[in-house]
Amino acid sequence: QVQLVESGGGLVQAGGSLRLSCAASGNFFTIYAMGWYRQAPGKQRELVASITSGGSTNYADSVKGRFTISRDNAKNRVYLQMNSLKPEDTAVYYCNGVRGPGTRWNWGQGTPVTVSS
């Protein structure tokens, strides 16, 4: 079982930037696709960005051009650079392994992001 710890969230004004970090324990991190998910109040959790073990990326339309996902396999970390933030980006952000339409491991505690207008 991989343990996931997210960090880097906070309060930011619209138009600002944040960089989220996800630390993953375990020996098999590098072989899995990873994703950043978010859950806004009253809404279902959604996948916003993913990256394969080889570095190919995919983004939800709502964040395309503003968010960038990256990974450092040597450090077992995944990052989400978020620019041009909007109030609708307000949510708790989580990382997890991507497996088809689902996820691989238990969720971490997430890191909250609040974007003020």
All heavy atoms as an XYZ file, in Angstrom:
884
protein
N       0.860     -1.202      0.000
C       0.000      0.000      0.000
C       0.885      1.238      0.000
O       1.809      1.366      0.797
C      -0.899     -0.008      1.245
C      -1.839      1.189      1.349
C      -2.904      1.202      0.271
O      -2.757      1.843     -0.755
N      -3.986      0.486      0.509
N       0.596      2.148     -0.871
C       1.324      3.413     -0.955
C       0.640      4.445     -0.082
O      -0.587      4.552     -0.080
C       1.379      3.894     -2.418
C       1.927      5.300     -2.509
C       2.221      2.932     -3.257
N       1.431      5.194      0.647
C       0.906      6.300      1.458
C       1.123      7.603      0.701
O       2.206      7.833      0.144
C       1.628      6.371      2.805
C       1.580      5.071      3.593
C       0.178      4.674      3.985
O      -0.628      5.516      4.359
N      -0.129      3.381      3.888
N       0.110      8.467      0.710
C       0.154      9.711     -0.047
C       0.001     10.899      0.893
O      -0.904     10.906      1.736
C      -0.970      9.724     -1.087
C      -0.957      8.572     -2.084
C      -2.291      8.474     -2.813
C       0.181      8.740     -3.074
N       0.869     11.891      0.728
C       0.794     13.102      1.545
C       0.866     14.307      0.623
O       1.865     14.529     -0.059
C       1.938     13.157      2.580
C       1.833     14.449      3.390
C       1.904     11.943      3.497
N      -0.233     15.071      0.611
C      -0.312     16.256     -0.227
C       0.004     17.509      0.587
O      -0.295     17.561      1.785
C      -1.718     16.396     -0.821
C      -2.155     15.236     -1.678
C      -2.901     14.153     -0.896
O      -2.898     14.209      0.351
O      -3.485     13.259     -1.531
N       0.592     18.501     -0.070
C       0.908     19.760      0.600
C       0.956     20.877     -0.427
O       0.946     20.623     -1.639
C       2.251     19.661      1.335
O       3.301     19.399      0.423
N       1.007     22.110      0.074
C       1.176     23.257     -0.806
C      -0.057     24.097     -1.030
O       0.012     25.142     -1.687
N      -1.195     23.654     -0.523
C      -2.414     24.422     -0.706
C      -2.423     25.679      0.141
O      -1.523     25.914      0.954
N      -3.452     26.495     -0.051
C      -3.567     27.715      0.724
C      -4.612     28.644      0.153
O      -5.419     28.250     -0.684
N      -4.579     29.874      0.622
C      -5.499     30.914      0.171
C      -4.761     31.822     -0.797
O      -3.660     32.304     -0.500
C      -6.000     31.717      1.372
C      -6.841     32.954      1.090
C      -8.139     32.566      0.397
C      -7.123     33.697      2.393
N      -5.359     32.052     -1.945
C      -4.732     32.878     -2.969
C      -5.805     33.691     -3.676
O      -6.968     33.252     -3.760
C      -3.939     31.994     -3.963
C      -4.876     31.071     -4.731
C      -3.086     32.807     -4.899
N      -5.431     34.843     -4.163
C      -6.370     35.669     -4.917
C      -6.503     35.155     -6.340
O      -5.582     34.509     -6.874
C      -5.902     37.122     -4.931
C      -6.052     37.840     -3.600
C      -5.780     39.321     -3.707
O      -5.013     39.757     -4.562
N      -6.397     40.098     -2.841
N      -7.622     35.433     -6.942
C      -7.831     35.056     -8.342
C      -6.695     35.627     -9.194
O      -6.272     36.763     -9.003
C      -9.174     35.587     -8.831
N      -6.222     34.788    -10.114
C      -5.092     35.173    -10.949
C      -3.756     34.747    -10.391
O      -2.739     34.821    -11.099
N      -3.745     34.305     -9.152
C      -2.509     33.893     -8.510
C      -2.107     32.475     -8.857
O      -2.748     31.801     -9.671
N      -1.037     32.024     -8.212
C      -0.470     30.705     -8.491
C      -0.181     29.950     -7.193
O       0.068     30.557     -6.150
C       0.843     30.841     -9.268
O       0.657     31.463    -10.504
N      -0.224     28.642     -7.295
C       0.184     27.747     -6.220
C       0.852     26.535     -6.830
O       0.536     26.154     -7.969
C      -1.009     27.287     -5.388
C      -1.632     28.249     -4.381
C      -2.894     27.640     -3.789
C      -0.643     28.595     -3.279
N       1.740     25.918     -6.067
C       2.354     24.669     -6.497
C       2.090     23.614     -5.436
O       2.538     23.744     -4.301
C       3.857     24.827     -6.689
C       4.516     23.593     -7.316
C       6.007     23.707     -7.263
N       6.655     22.692     -8.102
C       7.817     22.124     -7.801
N       8.448     22.472     -6.693
N       8.355     21.225     -8.609
N       1.359     22.587     -5.837
C       1.039     21.489     -4.929
C       2.089     20.389     -5.080
O       2.626     20.170     -6.163
C      -0.343     20.929     -5.221
C      -1.490     21.926     -5.254
C      -2.815     21.191     -5.464
C      -1.525     22.773     -3.992
N       2.314     19.696     -3.986
C       3.266     18.589     -3.981
C       2.614     17.356     -3.371
O       1.848     17.456     -2.419
C       4.503     18.971     -3.166
O       5.424     17.907     -3.105
N       2.936     16.208     -3.921
C       2.440     14.933     -3.400
C       3.630     14.023     -3.175
O       4.374     13.735     -4.126
C       1.473     14.310     -4.400
S       1.058     12.579     -4.063
N       3.804     13.593     -1.946
C       4.866     12.648     -1.603
C       4.260     11.259     -1.469
O       3.284     11.069     -0.737
C       5.545     13.059     -0.311
N       4.838     10.304     -2.176
C       4.330      8.931     -2.166
C       5.378      7.990     -1.608
O       6.539      8.037     -2.027
C       3.944      8.509     -3.576
N       4.973      7.168     -0.671
C       5.878      6.143     -0.148
C       5.788      4.910     -1.022
O       4.920      4.813     -1.891
C       5.492      5.783      1.286
O       4.228      5.149      1.283
N       6.662      3.944     -0.797
C       6.563      2.691     -1.541
C       7.596      2.587     -2.639
O       8.152      3.575     -3.098
N       7.819      1.354     -3.059
C       8.886      1.075     -4.007
C       8.437      1.050     -5.461
O       9.262      0.950     -6.349
C       9.524     -0.274     -3.682
C      10.197     -0.272     -2.322
O      10.793      0.729     -1.933
N      10.085     -1.366     -1.600
N       7.148      1.133     -5.713
C       6.677      0.932     -7.078
C       6.065      2.190     -7.666
O       5.409      2.133     -8.686
C       5.650     -0.204     -7.103
C       6.189     -1.478     -6.526
C       5.792     -1.919     -5.275
C       7.120     -2.223     -7.221
C       6.298     -3.086     -4.739
C       7.633     -3.393     -6.687
C       7.228     -3.824     -5.446
N       6.323      3.310     -7.042
C       5.725      4.575     -7.490
C       6.018      4.843     -8.953
O       5.139      5.273     -9.689
C       6.268      5.704     -6.615
C       5.970      7.076     -7.117
C       4.741      7.650     -6.883
C       6.918      7.802     -7.802
C       4.454      8.932     -7.332
C       6.646      9.075     -8.257
C       5.417      9.637     -8.022
N       7.240      4.600     -9.387
C       7.674      5.064    -10.706
C       6.952      4.368    -11.852
O       6.946      4.879    -12.971
C       9.182      4.857    -10.867
O       9.473      3.463    -10.703
C       9.958      5.653     -9.836
N       6.335      3.217    -11.597
C       5.734      2.480    -12.706
C       4.280      2.852    -12.948
O       3.685      2.399    -13.919
C       5.845      0.961    -12.500
C       4.930      0.486    -11.359
C       7.293      0.552    -12.255
C       4.894     -1.020    -11.223
N       3.727      3.684    -12.070
C       2.301      3.975    -12.163
C       2.017      5.364    -12.707
O       2.754      6.313    -12.436
C       1.650      3.866    -10.778
C       1.657      2.475    -10.218
C       2.232      2.199     -8.982
C       1.084      1.419    -10.922
C       2.241      0.922     -8.462
C       1.090      0.134    -10.410
C       1.669     -0.110     -9.188
O       1.685     -1.375     -8.685
N       0.919      5.467    -13.439
C       0.388      6.782    -13.780
C      -0.159      7.424    -12.510
O      -0.722      6.746    -11.648
C      -0.716      6.657    -14.819
N       0.036      8.726    -12.394
C      -0.423      9.461    -11.221
C      -1.362     10.571    -11.639
O      -1.270     11.092    -12.763
C       0.770     10.061    -10.471
C       1.688      9.042     -9.842
S       0.902      8.129     -8.499
C       0.609      9.455     -7.311
N      -2.244     10.925    -10.743
C      -3.196     11.975    -11.052
C      -3.410     12.922     -9.892
O      -3.195     12.549     -8.727
N      -3.806     14.126    -10.224
C      -4.293     15.089     -9.233
C      -5.807     15.178     -9.381
O      -6.313     15.339    -10.509
C      -3.662     16.456     -9.433
C      -2.302     16.574     -8.823
C      -1.107     16.448     -9.451
C      -2.003     16.841     -7.445
N      -0.082     16.609     -8.553
C      -0.609     16.853     -7.311
C      -2.782     17.060     -6.313
C       0.031     17.090     -6.098
C      -2.148     17.291     -5.103
C      -0.758     17.306     -5.002
N      -6.492     15.072     -8.272
C      -7.935     15.132     -8.217
C      -8.341     16.300     -7.322
O      -7.549     16.754     -6.498
C      -8.500     13.838     -7.613
C      -8.136     12.592     -8.365
C      -6.860     12.037     -8.271
C      -9.073     11.945     -9.164
C      -6.521     10.888     -8.966
C      -8.754     10.784     -9.851
C      -7.481     10.270     -9.739
O      -7.146      9.123    -10.433
N      -9.575     16.730     -7.476
C     -10.073     17.773     -6.562
C     -11.543     17.526     -6.259
O     -12.274     16.941     -7.069
C      -9.881     19.166     -7.147
C     -10.740     19.494     -8.353
C     -10.361     20.869     -8.897
N     -11.176     21.230    -10.060
C     -10.948     22.305    -10.806
N      -9.927     23.127    -10.515
N     -11.729     22.575    -11.840
N     -11.924     17.963     -5.069
C     -13.315     17.859     -4.660
C     -13.754     19.197     -4.081
O     -13.251     19.614     -3.025
C     -13.521     16.740     -3.641
C     -14.977     16.512     -3.300
C     -15.203     15.216     -2.554
O     -14.299     14.658     -1.925
N     -16.421     14.690     -2.625
N     -14.661     19.834     -4.774
C     -15.219     21.100     -4.308
C     -16.407     20.810     -3.401
O     -17.014     19.739     -3.482
C     -15.643     21.944     -5.500
N     -16.761     21.755     -2.545
C     -17.892     21.538     -1.634
C     -19.159     21.180     -2.396
O     -19.532     21.854     -3.361
C     -18.029     22.894     -0.941
C     -16.676     23.495     -1.002
C     -16.095     23.041     -2.311
N     -19.792     20.085     -1.990
C     -21.033     19.671     -2.596
C     -20.895     19.007     -3.950
O     -21.904     18.722     -4.608
N     -19.671     18.746     -4.381
C     -19.460     18.151     -5.696
C     -18.668     16.853     -5.578
O     -18.028     16.583     -4.571
C     -18.728     19.127     -6.614
C     -19.518     20.375     -6.949
C     -18.822     21.202     -8.005
C     -19.644     22.411     -8.399
N     -18.978     23.214     -9.452
N     -18.723     16.056     -6.618
C     -17.961     14.815     -6.651
C     -16.496     15.107     -6.936
O     -16.142     16.105     -7.563
C     -18.521     13.889     -7.740
C     -19.855     13.263     -7.383
C     -20.253     12.175     -8.361
O     -19.902     12.230     -9.530
N     -20.975     11.180     -7.872
N     -15.653     14.198     -6.467
C     -14.228     14.319     -6.752
C     -14.003     14.113     -8.244
O     -14.606     13.220     -8.851
C     -13.456     13.303     -5.928
C     -11.968     13.478     -5.927
C     -11.279     12.996     -4.666
N     -11.971     12.001     -3.903
C     -11.684     11.721     -2.629
N     -10.708     12.393     -2.018
N     -12.348     10.793     -1.984
N     -13.117     14.916     -8.832
C     -12.849     14.823    -10.261
C     -11.346     14.818    -10.519
O     -10.569     15.408     -9.777
C     -13.487     16.009    -11.009
C     -12.944     17.367    -10.600
C     -13.453     18.508    -11.469
O     -13.981     18.262    -12.563
O     -13.300     19.673    -11.038
N     -10.981     14.133    -11.592
C      -9.586     14.106    -12.025
C      -9.303     15.362    -12.840
O     -10.001     15.639    -13.808
C      -9.337     12.859    -12.870
C      -7.954     12.698    -13.499
C      -6.887     12.535    -12.429
C      -7.955     11.498    -14.447
N      -8.268     16.104    -12.458
C      -7.963     17.332    -13.197
C      -6.701     17.212    -14.038
O      -6.556     17.910    -15.042
C      -7.840     18.554    -12.262
C      -9.163     18.833    -11.590
C      -6.745     18.361    -11.222
N      -5.773     16.326    -13.652
C      -4.540     16.171    -14.421
C      -3.942     14.804    -14.135
O      -4.046     14.306    -13.007
C      -3.532     17.260    -14.071
N      -3.316     14.218    -15.138
C      -2.661     12.924    -14.944
C      -1.353     12.900    -15.712
O      -1.174     13.633    -16.692
C      -3.566     11.776    -15.371
O      -3.843     11.856    -16.747
N      -0.456     12.021    -15.257
C       0.838     11.873    -15.903
C       1.229     10.402    -15.861
O       1.128      9.746    -14.825
C       1.898     12.776    -15.221
C       3.222     12.716    -15.968
C       2.070     12.438    -13.739
C       4.204     13.803    -15.550
N       1.662      9.877    -17.001
C       2.057      8.481    -17.057
C       3.467      8.308    -16.497
O       4.166      9.287    -16.215
C       2.029      7.962    -18.499
O       3.049      8.655    -19.247
C       0.681      8.192    -19.150
N       3.887      7.063    -16.370
C       5.241      6.806    -15.888
C       6.274      7.394    -16.842
O       7.373      7.770    -16.432
C       5.461      5.305    -15.719
O       5.237      4.627    -16.948
N       5.911      7.498    -18.113
C       6.824      8.049    -19.109
C       6.751      9.550    -19.271
O       7.523     10.128    -20.042
N       5.809     10.182    -18.574
C       5.733     11.633    -18.601
C       4.674     12.236    -19.507
O       4.573     13.463    -19.609
N       3.851     11.407    -20.140
C       2.765     11.951    -20.949
C       1.677     12.490    -20.025
O       1.355     11.860    -19.011
C       2.187     10.871    -21.858
O       3.161     10.430    -22.781
N       1.104     13.623    -20.404
C       0.146     14.296    -19.520
C      -1.217     14.460    -20.181
O      -1.341     14.468    -21.406
C       0.666     15.684    -19.125
O       0.897     16.460    -20.304
C       1.965     15.573    -18.335
N      -2.224     14.583    -19.318
C      -3.589     14.863    -19.756
C      -4.227     15.804    -18.755
O      -3.936     15.724    -17.546
C      -4.425     13.590    -19.844
C      -4.597     13.134    -21.273
O      -5.100     13.863    -22.112
N      -4.184     11.914    -21.552
N      -5.120     16.664    -19.246
C      -5.756     17.646    -18.382
C      -7.246     17.726    -18.646
O      -7.699     17.544    -19.783
C      -5.148     19.032    -18.622
C      -3.676     19.103    -18.317
C      -2.721     18.879    -19.312
C      -3.220     19.374    -17.030
C      -1.367     18.916    -19.033
C      -1.875     19.425    -16.739
C      -0.951     19.193    -17.746
O       0.392     19.225    -17.472
N      -7.990     18.030    -17.604
C      -9.396     18.352    -17.778
C      -9.490     19.673    -18.525
O      -8.619     20.546    -18.397
C     -10.078     18.466    -16.417
N     -10.546     19.820    -19.299
C     -10.702     21.048    -20.088
C     -10.703     22.288    -19.207
O     -10.230     23.346    -19.609
C     -12.000     20.980    -20.897
C     -11.914     20.006    -22.051
O     -10.791     19.610    -22.433
O     -12.979     19.625    -22.578
N     -11.221     22.147    -18.009
C     -11.363     23.305    -17.130
C     -10.020     23.860    -16.648
O      -9.953     25.007    -16.200
C     -12.226     22.939    -15.914
O     -11.649     21.854    -15.202
N      -8.958     23.065    -16.734
C      -7.656     23.531    -16.239
C      -6.595     23.575    -17.328
O      -5.476     24.021    -17.084
C      -7.156     22.647    -15.076
C      -8.216     22.547    -13.981
C      -6.745     21.260    -15.556
N      -6.950     23.130    -18.505
C      -5.981     23.072    -19.598
C      -5.415     24.462    -19.891
O      -6.156     25.440    -19.975
C      -6.657     22.491    -20.839
C      -5.732     21.868    -21.849
C      -6.517     21.117    -22.916
C      -7.177     19.870    -22.375
N      -7.874     19.081    -23.414
N      -4.101     24.520    -20.001
C      -3.442     25.795    -20.267
C      -3.106     26.581    -19.018
O      -2.366     27.571    -19.077
N      -3.647     26.155    -17.870
C      -3.383     26.870    -16.608
C      -2.619     25.992    -15.614
O      -1.824     26.503    -14.821
C      -4.689     27.316    -15.974
C      -5.508     28.257    -16.836
C      -6.714     28.799    -16.075
N      -7.646     27.749    -15.664
C      -7.983     27.508    -14.394
N      -7.476     28.240    -13.418
N      -8.861     26.543    -14.109
N      -2.875     24.704    -15.615
C      -2.242     23.769    -14.676
C      -1.213     22.923    -15.419
O      -1.396     22.574    -16.581
C      -3.264     22.839    -14.044
C      -4.223     23.482    -13.081
C      -4.316     24.848    -12.934
C      -5.066     22.682    -12.308
C      -5.198     25.438    -12.042
C      -5.960     23.243    -11.411
C      -6.025     24.628    -11.286
N      -0.149     22.574    -14.706
C       0.879     21.695    -15.254
C       1.229     20.631    -14.225
O       1.614     20.959    -13.100
C       2.144     22.477    -15.627
O       1.824     23.502    -16.566
C       3.186     21.545    -16.242
N       1.103     19.369    -14.623
C       1.475     18.261    -13.750
C       2.871     17.779    -14.126
O       3.247     17.768    -15.303
C       0.438     17.110    -13.845
C       0.722     16.039    -12.787
C       0.391     16.514    -15.243
C      -0.381     14.984    -12.690
N       3.639     17.406    -13.124
C       4.982     16.878    -13.371
C       5.309     15.866    -12.280
O       4.598     15.780    -11.271
C       6.018     18.004    -13.391
O       6.058     18.680    -12.149
N       6.354     15.123    -12.490
C       6.751     14.129    -11.485
C       8.257     14.035    -11.408
O       8.957     14.267    -12.397
C       6.140     12.756    -11.798
C       6.637     12.092    -13.055
C       5.794     10.863    -13.412
N       5.846      9.841    -12.373
C       4.963      8.825    -12.285
N       3.968      8.739    -13.157
N       5.082      7.938    -11.331
N       8.743     13.685    -10.226
C      10.153     13.443    -10.000
C      10.253     12.034     -9.426
O      10.055     11.840     -8.223
C      10.721     14.486     -9.031
C      12.229     14.352     -8.836
O      12.763     13.250     -9.066
O      12.860     15.339     -8.440
N      10.523     11.069    -10.282
C      10.523      9.676     -9.840
C      11.633      9.394     -8.826
O      11.484      8.524     -7.972
C      10.654      8.746    -11.035
C       9.398      8.710    -11.875
O       8.296      8.995    -11.384
N       9.542      8.386    -13.140
N      12.729     10.111     -8.916
C      13.820      9.902     -7.962
C      13.406     10.278     -6.548
O      13.924      9.739     -5.575
C      15.040     10.699     -8.386
N      12.464     11.216     -6.452
C      12.004     11.677     -5.144
C      10.631     11.134     -4.776
O      10.091     11.482     -3.729
C      11.970     13.207     -5.110
C      13.333     13.860     -5.252
C      13.217     15.375     -5.160
C      14.585     16.041     -5.258
N      14.488     17.519     -5.193
N      10.053     10.310     -5.635
C       8.692      9.794     -5.401
C       7.705     10.940     -5.172
O       6.897     10.904     -4.239
C       8.673      8.845     -4.195
C       9.024      7.428     -4.585
O       9.661      7.190     -5.606
N       8.603      6.474     -3.774
N       7.765     11.938     -6.025
C       6.893     13.091     -5.870
C       6.188     13.433     -7.181
O       6.719     13.239     -8.271
C       7.677     14.303     -5.379
C       8.062     14.218     -3.908
C       8.685     15.499     -3.406
N       8.979     15.426     -1.984
C       8.162     15.882     -1.049
N       7.022     16.457     -1.379
N       8.502     15.780      0.230
N       4.990     13.961     -7.024
C       4.219     14.494     -8.136
C       3.842     15.927     -7.776
O       3.515     16.199     -6.611
C       2.942     13.671     -8.391
C       2.174     14.229     -9.573
C       3.287     12.214     -8.627
N       3.868     16.799     -8.759
C       3.595     18.215     -8.519
C       2.440     18.686     -9.406
O       2.189     18.122    -10.480
C       4.835     19.048     -8.832
C       6.056     18.628     -8.061
C       7.024     17.801     -8.650
C       6.256     19.037     -6.745
C       8.152     17.400     -7.944
C       7.369     18.640     -6.030
C       8.311     17.823     -6.634
O       9.422     17.421     -5.931
N       1.779     19.742     -8.954
C       0.767     20.409     -9.767
C       1.011     21.903     -9.654
O       0.774     22.495     -8.606
C      -0.646     20.051     -9.316
C      -1.752     20.581    -10.223
C      -1.720     19.867    -11.580
C      -3.124     20.398     -9.571
N       1.495     22.485    -10.739
C       1.663     23.932    -10.811
C       0.363     24.519    -11.312
O      -0.102     24.173    -12.406
C       2.809     24.293    -11.764
C       3.007     25.776    -11.940
C       3.487     26.470    -10.673
O       4.349     25.952     -9.977
N       2.926     27.628    -10.381
N      -0.217     25.401    -10.519
C      -1.517     25.993    -10.849
C      -1.341     27.488    -11.034
O      -0.965     28.197    -10.086
C      -2.528     25.704     -9.739
C      -2.659     24.231     -9.408
S      -4.006     23.882     -8.260
C      -3.454     24.743     -6.821
N      -1.585     27.957    -12.237
C      -1.487     29.381    -12.557
C      -2.854     29.930    -12.941
O      -3.781     29.171    -13.237
C      -0.506     29.588    -13.714
C       0.893     29.132    -13.388
O       1.338     29.200    -12.238
N       1.614     28.651    -14.392
N      -2.958     31.242    -12.952
C      -4.215     31.906    -13.337
C      -5.401     31.301    -12.607
O      -6.431     30.975    -13.221
C      -4.409     31.814    -14.859
O      -3.320     32.389    -15.542
N      -5.269     31.150    -11.318
C      -6.309     30.494    -10.539
C      -7.605     31.288    -10.547
O      -7.599     32.528    -10.583
C      -5.828     30.268     -9.112
C      -4.866     29.082     -8.955
C      -4.078     29.179     -7.660
C      -5.634     27.772     -9.015
N      -8.711     30.547    -10.520
C     -10.044     31.116    -10.535
C     -10.791     30.666     -9.277
O     -10.473     29.610     -8.709
C     -10.810     30.622    -11.769
C     -10.120     30.893    -13.090
C     -10.900     30.270    -14.239
C     -10.231     30.533    -15.571
N     -10.997     29.918    -16.699
N     -11.798     31.425     -8.864
C     -12.586     30.999     -7.689
C     -13.151     29.587     -7.839
O     -13.254     28.855     -6.842
C     -13.691     32.048     -7.617
C     -13.069     33.270     -8.207
C     -12.181     32.763     -9.316
N     -13.478     29.187     -9.047
C     -14.034     27.837     -9.254
C     -12.989     26.739     -9.099
O     -13.319     25.555     -9.137
C     -14.711     27.727    -10.629
C     -13.863     28.202    -11.786
C     -14.197     29.629    -12.198
O     -14.327     30.496    -11.288
O     -14.301     29.881    -13.410
N     -11.722     27.096     -8.922
C     -10.691     26.103     -8.616
C     -10.657     25.766     -7.123
O      -9.906     24.870     -6.710
C      -9.311     26.605     -9.046
C      -9.180     26.781    -10.543
O      -9.677     25.901    -11.284
O      -8.589     27.798    -10.973
N     -11.425     26.472     -6.329
C     -11.479     26.206     -4.899
C     -11.947     24.783     -4.640
O     -13.014     24.370     -5.115
C     -12.420     27.206     -4.210
O     -11.872     28.522     -4.330
C     -12.606     26.856     -2.739
N     -11.144     24.019     -3.909
C     -11.439     22.612     -3.650
C     -10.342     22.047     -2.750
O      -9.328     22.708     -2.497
C     -11.484     21.819     -4.958
N     -10.563     20.845     -2.291
C      -9.493     20.073     -1.662
C      -8.852     19.221     -2.766
O      -9.561     18.531     -3.514
C     -10.006     19.182     -0.528
C      -8.842     18.394      0.091
C     -10.690     20.025      0.540
N      -7.550     19.297     -2.857
C      -6.814     18.614     -3.921
C      -6.108     17.380     -3.363
O      -5.494     17.428     -2.290
C      -5.797     19.562     -4.551
C      -6.434     20.564     -5.473
C      -7.203     21.608     -4.973
C      -6.300     20.454     -6.862
C      -7.818     22.519     -5.808
C      -6.899     21.366     -7.710
C      -7.656     22.391     -7.179
O      -8.260     23.298     -8.029
N      -6.215     16.289     -4.104
C      -5.645     15.004     -3.724
C      -4.826     14.435     -4.883
O      -5.110     14.703     -6.050
C      -6.742     13.986     -3.414
C      -7.755     14.384     -2.382
C      -8.857     15.163     -2.722
C      -7.641     13.953     -1.064
C      -9.806     15.523     -1.769
C      -8.585     14.296     -0.109
C      -9.665     15.073     -0.478
O     -10.604     15.410      0.470
N      -3.858     13.605     -4.556
C      -3.176     12.833     -5.586
C      -3.469     11.356     -5.360
O      -3.840     10.938     -4.261
C      -1.676     13.070     -5.582
S      -0.837     12.493     -4.096
N      -3.330     10.581     -6.410
C      -3.514      9.139     -6.304
C      -2.998      8.503     -7.577
O      -2.781      9.175     -8.594
C      -4.987      8.781     -6.093
C      -5.177      7.500     -5.299
O      -4.500      6.500     -5.539
N      -6.081      7.520     -4.334
N      -2.777      7.210     -7.521
C      -2.448      6.469     -8.722
C      -3.677      6.318     -9.591
O      -4.785      6.122     -9.093
N      -3.496      6.438    -10.877
C      -4.597      6.307    -11.828
C      -4.650      4.863    -12.310
O      -3.652      4.317    -12.779
C      -4.405      7.258    -13.022
C      -5.540      7.055    -14.022
C      -4.354      8.705    -12.544
N      -5.821      4.249    -12.182
C      -6.032      2.884    -12.697
C      -7.364      2.867    -13.426
O      -8.424      2.774    -12.799
C      -6.023      1.862    -11.563
C      -6.232      0.427    -12.061
C      -5.998     -0.592    -10.977
N      -6.894     -0.417     -9.841
C      -6.852     -1.156     -8.748
N      -5.943     -2.098     -8.629
N      -7.690     -0.949     -7.761
N      -7.306      2.976    -14.745
C      -8.534      3.039    -15.530
C      -9.348      4.244    -15.082
O      -8.816      5.335    -14.905
N     -10.648      4.034    -14.857
C     -11.485      5.134    -14.377
C     -11.392      5.348    -12.871
O     -11.990      6.279    -12.335
C     -12.896      4.673    -14.752
C     -12.811      3.182    -14.675
C     -11.416      2.823    -15.128
N     -10.613      4.502    -12.206
C     -10.530      4.567    -10.751
C      -9.148      4.950    -10.264
O      -8.345      5.511    -11.007
N      -8.901      4.645     -9.023
C      -7.631      4.974     -8.376
C      -7.043      3.730     -7.730
O      -7.702      2.699     -7.618
C      -7.837      6.054     -7.302
O      -8.838      5.613     -6.378
C      -8.267      7.370     -7.918
N      -5.783      3.859     -7.327
C      -5.054      2.678     -6.857
C      -5.033      2.512     -5.340
O      -5.044      1.382     -4.853
C      -3.611      2.732     -7.364
C      -3.479      2.519     -8.854
C      -2.064      2.234     -9.273
N      -2.026      1.874    -10.684
C      -2.215      0.632    -11.121
N      -2.419     -0.345    -10.270
N      -2.184      0.390    -12.413
N      -4.938      3.614     -4.653
C      -4.654      3.526     -3.214
C      -5.653      4.316     -2.381
O      -6.483      5.060     -2.922
C      -3.226      4.051     -2.971
C      -2.209      3.376     -3.823
C      -1.899      2.039     -3.827
C      -1.371      3.984     -4.798
N      -0.917      1.798     -4.759
C      -0.575      2.968     -5.369
C      -1.208      5.289     -5.268
C       0.355      3.208     -6.370
C      -0.282      5.538     -6.266
C       0.502      4.503     -6.814
N      -5.540      4.162     -1.070
C      -6.363      4.966     -0.179
C      -6.013      6.450     -0.353
O      -4.868      6.808     -0.646
C      -6.132      4.550      1.281
C      -6.630      3.152      1.571
O      -7.518      2.642      0.893
N      -6.062      2.517      2.579
N      -7.011      7.281     -0.125
C      -6.782      8.708     -0.256
C      -5.960      9.248      0.914
O      -6.096      8.770      2.051
C      -8.112      9.450     -0.322
C      -8.913      9.117     -1.548
C      -9.976      8.264     -1.624
C      -8.698      9.616     -2.872
N     -10.430      8.209     -2.920
C      -9.676      9.033     -3.703
C      -7.791     10.517     -3.438
C      -9.767      9.305     -5.078
C      -7.882     10.785     -4.799
C      -8.852     10.190     -5.608
N      -5.148     10.266      0.621
C      -4.478     11.001      1.674
C      -5.423     12.045      2.259
O      -6.629     12.035      1.982
N      -4.870     12.956      3.023
C      -5.712     13.961      3.675
C      -6.063     15.112      2.743
O      -6.967     15.883      3.015
C      -5.005     14.523      4.932
C      -4.012     15.642      4.673
C      -2.710     15.173      4.046
O      -2.465     13.973      3.911
N      -1.864     16.125      3.673
N      -5.361     15.206      1.629
C      -5.602     16.285      0.690
C      -5.012     17.597      1.176
O      -4.573     17.733      2.323
N      -5.000     18.581      0.275
C      -4.537     19.920      0.635
C      -5.556     20.918      0.092
O      -5.891     20.899     -1.093
C      -3.121     20.189      0.110
O      -2.668     21.454      0.590
C      -3.036     20.154     -1.416
N      -6.104     21.773      0.958
C      -7.162     22.688      0.517
C      -6.613     23.900     -0.221
O      -5.586     24.472      0.158
C      -7.841     23.099      1.827
C      -6.783     22.948      2.865
C      -5.883     21.841      2.408
N      -7.323     24.259     -1.268
C      -7.013     25.442     -2.060
C      -8.247     26.338     -2.068
O      -9.334     25.873     -2.420
C      -6.614     25.068     -3.500
C      -6.507     26.312     -4.368
C      -5.311     24.283     -3.496
N      -8.059     27.585     -1.689
C      -9.147     28.555     -1.705
C      -8.716     29.741     -2.552
O      -7.680     30.348     -2.281
C      -9.502     29.031     -0.297
O      -9.853     27.903      0.516
C     -10.675     29.998     -0.341
N      -9.514     30.039     -3.566
C      -9.219     31.151     -4.457
C     -10.285     32.222     -4.245
O     -11.468     31.981     -4.476
C      -9.190     30.705     -5.926
C      -8.784     31.878     -6.824
C      -8.242     29.536     -6.118
N      -9.859     33.375     -3.798
C     -10.792     34.469     -3.538
C     -10.904     35.366     -4.765
O      -9.944     35.546     -5.524
C     -10.329     35.283     -2.335
O      -9.083     35.883     -2.606
N     -12.090     35.915     -4.929
C     -12.331     36.775     -6.099
C     -12.015     38.225     -5.797
O     -11.766     38.608     -4.666
C     -13.778     36.641     -6.544
O     -14.640     36.961     -5.488
